[in-house]
Amino acid sequence: TFDPDVPFNLADHYFTSLTTLRISGEFTDSDIDAVIIEPGNFRDGDFAPAAYASIREDNTYEIILELEGVADDTTTTDYTYAVLDEAGNRVVRLFQVTVDMTPPDEPMVTIS
């Protein structure tokens, strides 16, 4: 499974107001070698090539991904999620994350 911890998603497009995203999941194969997110963490104005999940013995994984986010702006990034087994087989899923750090407009107030 693939379970990003976000308040809202639409198909493979995930929305958050935070610049850190926890992605977790589980798998049934016993020979999973790596779970990789590309690009990786966003630090100092640039993305690392990849981020690797921690794989646990109970066939679950977790990754904390640092996202690009700019105050008072909205940023969308395309990612690749890949699972590799020990034989070198690879399954890939594409997804997007939008970091929305734009506060809402002030509401219109009418007093009558």
C-alpha positions in Angstrom: 0.0 0.0 0.0 0.9 3.6 -0.4 -0.5 6.0 2.2 0.7 9.6 2.3 -0.4 11.4 5.5 -2.2 14.4 4.0 -5.5 16.1 4.8 -6.8 15.8 1.2 -6.0 13.8 -2.0 -7.5 13.5 -5.4 -6.4 10.3 -7.2 -2.6 10.5 -7.2 -2.4 14.2 -6.3 -1.9 15.0 -2.6 -2.4 18.3 -0.9 -0.9 19.7 2.3 0.1 22.9 4.0 3.2 21.3 5.6 6.7 21.0 4.2 7.2 17.5 5.7 5.2 14.5 4.5 5.0 11.1 6.1 4.5 8.3 3.6 3.9 4.8 5.0 2.6 1.5 3.7 2.9 -2.3 3.7 3.7 -5.0 1.2 3.2 -8.8 1.0 6.4 -9.8 -0.7 9.2 -11.0 1.5 12.0 -9.9 -0.7 11.5 -6.1 -0.9 14.9 -4.5 -1.2 14.1 -0.8 -1.3 11.2 1.8 -1.4 12.4 4.9 -3.1 10.9 8.4 -3.7 12.5 10.5 -6.5 13.3 13.3 -6.3 14.3 13.1 -2.6 14.3 15.6 0.2 14.2 19.3 -0.6 16.9 21.2 1.4 18.8 24.4 0.9 16.9 25.2 -2.3 17.4 21.9 -4.1 16.2 18.3 -4.3 18.3 15.3 -3.3 18.3 12.7 -6.1 16.3 10.2 -4.0 14.9 9.4 -0.6 14.8 5.9 0.8 12.2 4.4 3.2 12.9 2.5 6.3 11.7 -1.0 5.8 10.7 -3.0 8.9 10.6 -6.7 9.5 6.8 -6.7 9.6 6.7 -5.8 5.9 5.8 -2.1 6.5 7.8 0.9 5.5 7.9 4.6 6.4 9.6 7.6 4.8 9.6 11.2 5.9 9.9 13.4 2.8 10.9 17.1 3.0 8.9 19.1 0.5 9.4 22.3 -1.4 7.3 25.0 0.1 7.4 28.8 -0.1 5.6 31.1 2.3 2.5 32.7 0.7 2.8 30.5 -2.4 1.6 27.2 -3.7 4.1 24.6 -5.1 3.4 21.4 -7.0 6.1 18.7 -7.5 6.0 15.5 -9.5 7.4 12.4 -7.8 8.1 8.8 -8.6 7.5 6.1 -6.0 9.4 2.9 -6.7 9.5 -0.5 -5.0 12.4 -2.8 -5.8 12.8 -6.5 -4.9 16.0 -8.4 -4.4 15.9 -9.8 -8.0 15.9 -6.2 -9.4 12.2 -6.1 -10.4 10.7 -2.6 -10.1 7.2 -1.3 -9.7 6.7 2.4 -10.2 3.9 4.8 -9.3 3.8 8.5 -10.3 2.2 11.1 -8.0 2.1 14.8 -7.3 2.3 16.8 -4.1 1.0 20.3 -3.8 2.2 22.4 -0.8 -0.3 25.2 -0.3 1.1 27.8 2.0 -1.1 30.6 0.8 -3.5 31.9 3.5 -7.1 32.3 2.4 -8.4 35.7 1.5 -10.2 37.6 4.2 -13.9 36.9 4.1 -16.4 39.5 3.2 -18.5 40.5 6.3 -21.8 42.2 6.0 -23.6 43.5 9.1 -27.2 44.4 8.7 
